[in-house]
Amino acid sequence: MNSRAEDRASGLDTAKLAIAAFLLVSGIVAFYYFEGFSVLLRVVGLLLISGVAAVVALQTERGRALWQFASDARMEVRKVVWPSRQETLQTTLVVVVMVLIVGVMLWLFDLVLMAILRFLTGQGG
């Protein structure tokens, strides 16, 4: 591909992204401008305009790359071996027990330090 074709494609992609941004901003402005209408209608309108803006943005090279990235990420999530319910409960129980143990240890350490401080300063009974 020569540089002229790349420049034209890049310029067209920039124009498409600008159109998508304009659609999105105009949808948000319209959402607040027509506040007298039903919220349901305004939300549906905003969602439609956002969808059109997304379709326009996905027609660019960056949009296609983003869609490919999302597809690849979804495929990788499917490959993950998720823990069973029992493994999740056991891990959660271990974490809760460790937090309690560390909390009690810090509380006892604080009591000892406070007693030493009171002894050194002569405060307390």
Order of alpha helices (4+ residues) and beta strands (2+ residues): alpha-alpha-alpha-alpha
